[in-house]
């Protein structure tokens, strides 16, 4: 489906009408999405009546005011108008996230021929691989509204990337998928450093204690030696007195 618009210029229906013309930009906005091609004309009364319905359909699937996660859906307006003023009239009523081909782009007619569009309004729904899911989904949209997207999604086997809710992460402080491994690694290293530090500190403490004990023993030894010398001197004095 992305190949359908590669080397083409898609325009965003915003105030600045930004152009998407690089492969990266086209892939970023169309890849892995269901694509709706809206063929219409401002002169067609049915188209004018259908535009508000389609606009509401698209808003309920893409606008954050209605849903938390925008659906993987893109809408491109393929104008079959007779003038650029008529095309602008239709775009004015469509959502700002709708894309369109410039009025002077001949690829509009090629797409009309490619998908055999004879009546308007027509909404061709394409799978991400470019195959046709619905040749004209106008009646489905009018009848089922945004609920029909679920059927398209199931048929296209489209994988939602935003399947995990924010509240599931409320109690987690993980910044990346590798954070648990990193934290375990650094925790282990910290534990090793702590153990080494405690061993060194303990060895130093024991050494100091040994030194203190050694100093105490020497003091005790000196004290005992002093008492012994005093006793010897006293004995010598007594002997001298007896001899006298």
C-alpha atoms as a printed R data frame, in Angstrom:
    type eleno elety resid chain resno       x      y       z
1   ATOM     1    CA   UNK     A     1   0.000  0.000   0.000
2   ATOM     2    CA   UNK     A     2   2.900  2.351   0.756
3   ATOM     3    CA   UNK     A     3   4.184  1.683  -2.773
4   ATOM     4    CA   UNK     A     4   0.942  3.154  -4.078
5   ATOM     5    CA   UNK     A     5   2.071  6.617  -3.023
6   ATOM     6    CA   UNK     A     6   5.847  6.434  -3.166
7   ATOM     7    CA   UNK     A     7   7.350  9.160  -5.360
8   ATOM     8    CA   UNK     A     8   4.086 11.076  -4.909
9   ATOM     9    CA   UNK     A     9   3.273 14.195  -2.925
10  ATOM    10    CA   UNK     A    10   0.625 13.918  -0.228
11  ATOM    11    CA   UNK     A    11  -0.640 17.081   1.429
12  ATOM    12    CA   UNK     A    12  -1.914 17.330   4.995
13  ATOM    13    CA   UNK     A    13  -5.253 19.063   5.435
14  ATOM    14    CA   UNK     A    14  -3.950 21.418   8.116
15  ATOM    15    CA   UNK     A    15  -3.588 25.176   8.132
16  ATOM    16    CA   UNK     A    16  -0.131 25.087   6.520
17  ATOM    17    CA   UNK     A    17  -1.010 22.228   4.145
18  ATOM    18    CA   UNK     A    18   2.335 20.535   4.761
19  ATOM    19    CA   UNK     A    19   3.615 18.354   1.949
20  ATOM    20    CA   UNK     A    20   4.842 14.799   2.524
21  ATOM    21    CA   UNK     A    21   7.107 13.903  -0.353
22  ATOM    22    CA   UNK     A    22   9.932 11.736   0.992
23  ATOM    23    CA   UNK     A    23   9.888  7.970   1.315
24  ATOM    24    CA   UNK     A    24  10.403  8.245   5.054
25  ATOM    25    CA   UNK     A    25   7.444 10.601   5.482
26  ATOM    26    CA   UNK     A    26   5.140  8.492   3.303
27  ATOM    27    CA   UNK     A    27   6.085  5.266   5.092
28  ATOM    28    CA   UNK     A    28   5.717  6.911   8.488
29  ATOM    29    CA   UNK     A    29   2.116  7.934   7.843
30  ATOM    30    CA   UNK     A    30   0.882  4.969   5.770
31  ATOM    31    CA   UNK     A    31   2.870  1.887   6.820
32  ATOM    32    CA   UNK     A    32   1.015 -0.826   8.792
33  ATOM    33    CA   UNK     A    33  -2.266  1.050   8.476
34  ATOM    34    CA   UNK     A    34  -5.642  0.527   6.924
35  ATOM    35    CA   UNK     A    35  -5.992  3.083   4.156
36  ATOM    36    CA   UNK     A    36  -9.238  4.701   3.056
37  ATOM    37    CA   UNK     A    37  -9.396  6.405  -0.346
38  ATOM    38    CA   UNK     A    38 -12.302  8.821  -0.416
39  ATOM    39    CA   UNK     A    39 -13.430  9.650  -3.965
40  ATOM    40    CA   UNK     A    40 -15.877 12.546  -4.030
41  ATOM    41    CA   UNK     A    41 -16.848 15.833  -5.617
42  ATOM    42    CA   UNK     A    42 -18.258 19.034  -4.180
43  ATOM    43    CA   UNK     A    43 -20.920 19.112  -6.924
44  ATOM    44    CA   UNK     A    44 -22.349 15.755  -5.788
45  ATOM    45    CA   UNK     A    45 -25.215 16.158  -3.298
46  ATOM    46    CA   UNK     A    46 -24.688 12.641  -1.900
47  ATOM    47    CA   UNK     A    47 -21.045 13.507  -1.293
48  ATOM    48    CA   UNK     A    48 -21.975 16.654   0.597
49  ATOM    49    CA   UNK     A    49 -24.358 14.641   2.782
50  ATOM    50    CA   UNK     A    50 -21.765 11.921   3.373
51  ATOM    51    CA   UNK     A    51 -18.858 14.211   4.303
52  ATOM    52    CA   UNK     A    52 -20.136 14.943   7.883
53  ATOM    53    CA   UNK     A    53 -20.701 11.205   8.417
54  ATOM    54    CA   UNK     A    54 -17.203 10.328   7.226
55  ATOM    55    CA   UNK     A    55 -15.721 13.182   9.206
56  ATOM    56    CA   UNK     A    56 -17.368 11.943  12.426
57  ATOM    57    CA   UNK     A    57 -16.276  8.370  11.628
58  ATOM    58    CA   UNK     A    58 -12.665  9.456  11.225
59  ATOM    59    CA   UNK     A    59 -12.650 11.641  14.339
60  ATOM    60    CA   UNK     A    60 -13.912  8.813  16.531
61  ATOM    61    CA   UNK     A    61 -10.992  6.650  15.400
62  ATOM    62    CA   UNK     A    62  -8.207  9.230  15.302
63  ATOM    63    CA   UNK     A    63  -9.033 12.167  17.553
64  ATOM    64    CA   UNK     A    64  -7.640 12.029  21.150
65  ATOM    65    CA   UNK     A    65 -10.819 13.784  22.258
66  ATOM    66    CA   UNK     A    66 -12.686 10.500  21.633
67  ATOM    67    CA   UNK     A    67 -10.092  7.777  22.192
68  ATOM    68    CA   UNK     A    68  -6.844  7.324  24.096
69  ATOM    69    CA   UNK     A    69  -4.912  5.737  21.240
70  ATOM    70    CA   UNK     A    70  -5.487  6.772  17.587
71  ATOM    71    CA   UNK     A    71  -6.273  3.784  15.403
72  ATOM    72    CA   UNK     A    72  -3.937  2.629  12.656
73  ATOM    73    CA   UNK     A    73  -5.973  4.293   9.962
74  ATOM    74    CA   UNK     A    74  -5.278  6.851   7.228
75  ATOM    75    CA   UNK     A    75  -7.730  8.719   5.034
76  ATOM    76    CA   UNK     A    76  -6.825 10.259   1.668
77  ATOM    77    CA   UNK     A    77  -9.219 12.445  -0.231
78  ATOM    78    CA   UNK     A    78  -9.084 11.795  -3.976
79  ATOM    79    CA   UNK     A    79 -10.791 14.776  -5.528
80  ATOM    80    CA   UNK     A    80 -12.905 14.344  -8.653
81  ATOM    81    CA   UNK     A    81 -13.794 18.026  -8.610
82  ATOM    82    CA   UNK     A    82 -13.775 20.259 -11.638
83  ATOM    83    CA   UNK     A    83 -11.863 23.077  -9.943
84  ATOM    84    CA   UNK     A    84  -9.456 23.636  -7.107
85  ATOM    85    CA   UNK     A    85 -12.022 25.839  -5.358
86  ATOM    86    CA   UNK     A    86 -14.454 22.916  -5.230
87  ATOM    87    CA   UNK     A    87 -11.745 20.672  -3.792
88  ATOM    88    CA   UNK     A    88 -10.989 23.240  -1.104
89  ATOM    89    CA   UNK     A    89 -14.669 23.380  -0.225
90  ATOM    90    CA   UNK     A    90 -14.690 19.652   0.556
91  ATOM    91    CA   UNK     A    91 -11.393 19.745   2.453
92  ATOM    92    CA   UNK     A    92 -12.678 22.562   4.632
93  ATOM    93    CA   UNK     A    93 -15.209 20.175   6.194
94  ATOM    94    CA   UNK     A    94 -12.840 17.223   6.605
95  ATOM    95    CA   UNK     A    95 -10.642 16.448   9.591
96  ATOM    96    CA   UNK     A    96  -7.274 18.191   9.714
97  ATOM    97    CA   UNK     A    97  -5.443 14.870   9.695
98  ATOM    98    CA   UNK     A    98  -6.877 13.880   6.342
99  ATOM    99    CA   UNK     A    99  -4.413 13.718   3.450
100 ATOM   100    CA   UNK     A   100  -5.073 14.655  -0.158
101 ATOM   101    CA   UNK     A   101  -3.476 14.887  -3.585
102 ATOM   102    CA   UNK     A   102  -2.980 18.308  -5.095
103 ATOM   103    CA   UNK     A   103  -5.601 19.303  -7.649
104 ATOM   104    CA   UNK     A   104  -3.044 19.477 -10.460
105 ATOM   105    CA   UNK     A   105  -1.755 15.953  -9.749
106 ATOM   106    CA   UNK     A   106  -2.843 13.641 -12.623
107 ATOM   107    CA   UNK     A   107  -2.461 10.654 -10.294
108 ATOM   108    CA   UNK     A   108  -6.015 11.357  -9.071
109 ATOM   109    CA   UNK     A   109  -7.433 10.114 -12.377
110 ATOM   110    CA   UNK     A   110  -5.081  7.145 -12.393
111 ATOM   111    CA   UNK     A   111  -6.381  6.026  -9.015
112 ATOM   112    CA   UNK     A   112  -9.956  6.437 -10.199
113 ATOM   113    CA   UNK     A   113  -9.209  4.121 -13.120
114 ATOM   114    CA   UNK     A   114  -7.163  1.709 -11.013
115 ATOM   115    CA   UNK     A   115 -10.000  1.099  -8.530
116 ATOM   116    CA   UNK     A   116 -12.760  1.345 -11.147
117 ATOM   117    CA   UNK     A   117 -14.578  4.159  -9.396
118 ATOM   118    CA   UNK     A   118 -17.687  5.114 -11.339
119 ATOM   119    CA   UNK     A   119 -19.986  6.580  -8.702
120 ATOM   120    CA   UNK     A   120 -19.344  9.012  -5.888
121 ATOM   121    CA   UNK     A   121 -19.095  9.018  -2.992
122 ATOM   122    CA   UNK     A   122 -16.840  5.950  -2.901
123 ATOM   123    CA   UNK     A   123 -14.579  4.845  -0.049
124 ATOM   124    CA   UNK     A   124 -12.067  2.193  -1.091
125 ATOM   125    CA   UNK     A   125 -10.573  0.424   1.928
126 ATOM   126    CA   UNK     A   126  -7.109 -1.120   1.520
127 ATOM   127    CA   UNK     A   127  -5.166 -3.503   3.727
128 ATOM   128    CA   UNK     A   128  -1.575 -2.656   4.725
129 ATOM   129    CA   UNK     A   129  -0.308 -4.947   1.951
130 ATOM   130    CA   UNK     A   130  -2.243 -2.932  -0.651
131 ATOM   131    CA   UNK     A   131  -4.977 -5.472  -1.337
132 ATOM   132    CA   UNK     A   132  -8.581 -4.289  -1.441
133 ATOM   133    CA   UNK     A   133 -10.542 -4.934   1.732
134 ATOM   134    CA   UNK     A   134 -13.712 -3.175   0.550
135 ATOM   135    CA   UNK     A   135 -14.337 -1.650  -2.910
136 ATOM   136    CA   UNK     A   136 -16.860  0.767  -1.401
137 ATOM   137    CA   UNK     A   137 -17.461  1.080   2.349
138 ATOM   138    CA   UNK     A   138 -19.892  3.997   2.246
139 ATOM   139    CA   UNK     A   139 -22.882  1.894   3.319
140 ATOM   140    CA   UNK     A   140 -20.879  0.130   6.056
141 ATOM   141    CA   UNK     A   141 -19.772  3.461   7.498
142 ATOM   142    CA   UNK     A   142 -23.310  4.871   7.406
143 ATOM   143    CA   UNK     A   143 -24.782  1.741   8.966
144 ATOM   144    CA   UNK     A   144 -22.160  0.720  11.566
145 ATOM   145    CA   UNK     A   145 -20.141  3.849  12.139
146 ATOM   146    CA   UNK     A   146 -16.729  3.449  13.725
147 ATOM   147    CA   UNK     A   147 -17.589 -0.122  14.802
148 ATOM   148    CA   UNK     A   148 -16.891 -1.387  11.295
149 ATOM   149    CA   UNK     A   149 -13.189 -0.630  11.814
150 ATOM   150    CA   UNK     A   150 -12.982 -3.663  14.127
151 ATOM   151    CA   UNK     A   151 -14.085 -5.889  11.249
152 ATOM   152    CA   UNK     A   152 -11.523 -4.296   8.949
153 ATOM   153    CA   UNK     A   153  -8.809 -4.694  11.525
154 ATOM   154    CA   UNK     A   154  -9.610 -8.382  12.022
155 ATOM   155    CA   UNK     A   155  -9.781 -9.027   8.280
156 ATOM   156    CA   UNK     A   156  -6.499 -7.205   7.675
157 ATOM   157    CA   UNK     A   157  -4.831 -8.964  10.647
158 ATOM   158    CA   UNK     A   158  -3.616 -5.553  11.735
159 ATOM   159    CA   UNK     A   159  -1.479 -5.558  14.875
160 ATOM   160    CA   UNK     A   160  -2.117 -2.736  17.317
161 ATOM   161    CA   UNK     A   161   1.151 -1.381  18.728
162 ATOM   162    CA   UNK     A   162  -0.595  0.484  21.545
163 ATOM   163    CA   UNK     A   163  -2.006 -2.615  23.254
164 ATOM   164    CA   UNK     A   164  -0.624 -1.885  26.738
165 ATOM   165    CA   UNK     A   165  -2.388  0.669  28.914
166 ATOM   166    CA   UNK     A   166  -0.593  3.384  30.837
167 ATOM   167    CA   UNK     A   167  -1.888  2.202  34.212
168 ATOM   168    CA   UNK     A   168   0.039 -1.042  33.791
169 ATOM   169    CA   UNK     A   169   3.215  0.988  34.222
170 ATOM   170    CA   UNK     A   170   2.081  3.090  37.186
171 ATOM   171    CA   UNK     A   171   4.128  1.162  39.743
172 ATOM   172    CA   UNK     A   172   7.175  0.607  37.547
173 ATOM   173    CA   UNK     A   173  10.197  2.855  37.239
174 ATOM   174    CA   UNK     A   174  11.746  1.111  34.253
175 ATOM   175    CA   UNK     A   175  13.027  3.435  31.569
176 ATOM   176    CA   UNK     A   176  14.045  0.739  29.081
177 ATOM   177    CA   UNK     A   177  13.628 -2.983  28.606
178 ATOM   178    CA   UNK     A   178  17.242 -3.559  29.698
179 ATOM   179    CA   UNK     A   179  16.921 -1.665  32.963
180 ATOM   180    CA   UNK     A   180  16.254 -4.803  35.093
181 ATOM   181    CA   UNK     A   181  19.462 -6.392  33.775
182 ATOM   182    CA   UNK     A   182  21.427 -3.204  34.324
183 ATOM   183    CA   UNK     A   183  20.110 -2.758  37.835
184 ATOM   184    CA   UNK     A   184  20.905 -6.382  38.689
185 ATOM   185    CA   UNK     A   185  24.404 -5.997  37.241
186 ATOM   186    CA   UNK     A   186  25.146 -2.794  39.106
187 ATOM   187    CA   UNK     A   187  23.558 -4.094  42.279
188 ATOM   188    CA   UNK     A   188  25.803 -7.164  42.128
189 ATOM   189    CA   UNK     A   189  28.867 -5.018  41.583
190 ATOM   190    CA   UNK     A   190  27.850 -2.724  44.421
191 ATOM   191    CA   UNK     A   191  27.392 -5.722  46.703
192 ATOM   192    CA   UNK     A   192  30.869 -6.991  45.781
193 ATOM   193    CA   UNK     A   193  32.386 -3.599  46.460
194 ATOM   194    CA   UNK     A   194  30.584 -3.416  49.801
195 ATOM   195    CA   UNK     A   195  31.833 -6.867  50.785
196 ATOM   196    CA   UNK     A   196  35.411 -5.951  49.891
197 ATOM   197    CA   UNK     A   197  35.110 -2.712  51.832
198 ATOM   198    CA   UNK     A   198  33.721 -4.496  54.893
199 ATOM   199    CA   UNK     A   199  36.549 -7.042  54.760
200 ATOM   200    CA   UNK     A   200  39.185 -4.332  54.538
201 ATOM   201    CA   UNK     A   201  37.550 -2.314  57.276
202 ATOM   202    CA   UNK     A   202  37.214 -5.415  59.463
203 ATOM   203    CA   UNK     A   203  40.840 -6.392  58.884
204 ATOM   204    CA   UNK     A   204  41.985 -2.894  59.789
205 ATOM   205    CA   UNK     A   205  39.850 -2.894  62.897
206 ATOM   206    CA   UNK     A   206  41.219 -6.259  64.000
207 ATOM   207    CA   UNK     A   207  44.752 -5.057  63.356
208 ATOM   208    CA   UNK     A   208  44.188 -1.981  65.469
209 ATOM   209    CA   UNK     A   209  42.655 -4.118  68.162
210 ATOM   210    CA   UNK     A   210  45.677 -6.403  68.079
211 ATOM   211    CA   UNK     A   211  47.958 -3.411  68.392
212 ATOM   212    CA   UNK     A   212  45.933 -2.118  71.305
213 ATOM   213    CA   UNK     A   213  46.081 -5.504  72.954
214 ATOM   214    CA   UNK     A   214  49.838 -5.675  72.317
215 ATOM   215    CA   UNK     A   215  50.352 -2.252  73.821
216 ATOM   216    CA   UNK     A   216  48.332 -3.275  76.859
217 ATOM   217    CA   UNK     A   217  50.377 -6.457  77.295
218 ATOM   218    CA   UNK     A   218  53.628 -4.529  77.169
219 ATOM   219    CA   UNK     A   219  52.372 -2.088  79.740
220 ATOM   220    CA   UNK     A   220  51.324 -4.985  81.953
221 ATOM   221    CA   UNK     A   221  54.734 -6.598  81.482
222 ATOM   222    CA   UNK     A   222  56.542 -3.395  82.392
223 ATOM   223    CA   UNK     A   223  54.348 -2.994  85.468
224 ATOM   224    CA   UNK     A   224  55.137 -6.519  86.655
225 ATOM   225    CA   UNK     A   225  58.850 -5.993  86.055
226 ATOM   226    CA   UNK     A   226  58.818 -2.797  88.076
227 ATOM   227    CA   UNK     A   227  57.170 -4.468  91.036
228 ATOM   228    CA   UNK     A   228  59.732 -7.266  90.944
229 ATOM   229    CA   UNK     A   229  62.630 -4.814  90.974
230 ATOM   230    CA   UNK     A   230  61.117 -2.994  93.930
231 ATOM   231    CA   UNK     A   231  60.840 -6.223  95.865
232 ATOM   232    CA   UNK     A   232  64.472 -7.115  95.097
233 ATOM   233    CA   UNK     A   233  65.689 -3.725  96.283
234 ATOM   234    CA   UNK     A   234  63.704 -4.033  99.506
235 ATOM   235    CA   UNK     A   235  65.222 -7.482 100.157
236 ATOM   236    CA   UNK     A   236  68.728 -6.107  99.612
237 ATOM   237    CA   UNK     A   237  68.117 -3.288 102.107
238 ATOM   238    CA   UNK     A   238  66.882 -5.747 104.752
239 ATOM   239    CA   UNK     A   239  69.976 -7.926 104.299
240 ATOM   240    CA   UNK     A   240  72.224 -4.903 104.745
241 ATOM   241    CA   UNK     A   241  70.467 -3.945 107.973
242 ATOM   242    CA   UNK     A   242  70.905 -7.494 109.409
243 ATOM   243    CA   UNK     A   243  74.587 -7.506 108.612
244 ATOM   244    CA   UNK     A   244  75.038 -4.214 110.351
